[in-house]
Amino acid sequence: VIDGTNITFEADYLRTGSGVVHDGVNASVVRSSITSVVLDYDHSMIGDIDDGIGAIDAVRASYQGFIGASMACTLLTGPAYTGNCTITLGAATVPRGIDVPFSVTIKDRSGNLLGDHTLVASVGGGGSVSNDTQMTDMYGEAYGFLLTTPTDTSIATIILRVYDNDPRGGIALSKQVTLAR
């Protein structure tokens, strides 16, 4: 490859730049940059526990549209981070004595959605949770939890709790739920 030749880099998920060839003694060198991204979903679901891989990208180098080299690049995710995880309930205040579905979203510190996390939900202060164990999908969401609110009018609030049992989880989430008068 001639010194000064422009090389283009492409990838499916990563942001890539381009580079110019610099002649060496026995080889040519191209320097460029690759920037990671927050993934739109977990591309590496295995159906058991989180493997810590968000995706495997193919980085391709080409000259005038012809692929010259390709390299696999593993995009790793971090462990679950409490500050980016949420418990979603339909309303801030819920009626007494009804079943209320809720979901939980698990993300890492960078905001990557984490699939294959087993979550266990419970409630403190009254009521109960049905379908209390759910697994996150490729969008980091676990749904199917069902909160049954208490009928006791002396209870004003209850606390939903969700624990992430995945080895890359280990976090506890909570949400205060206000009961309608």
Secondary structure, DSSP 4 states (H G I P E B T S, - for coil): --TT-EEEEE-SSSEE-EEEEEE-SSSEEE---EE----SS-S---SSS--SEEEEEEEEEEETTEEEEEEEEEEE---B-GGG-EEEES-SEE-TT-EEEEEEE-BBTT--B--S-EEEEEEESS-EEES-EEE--TTSEEEEEEEE----TT--EEEEEEEE-STT---EEEEEEEEP-
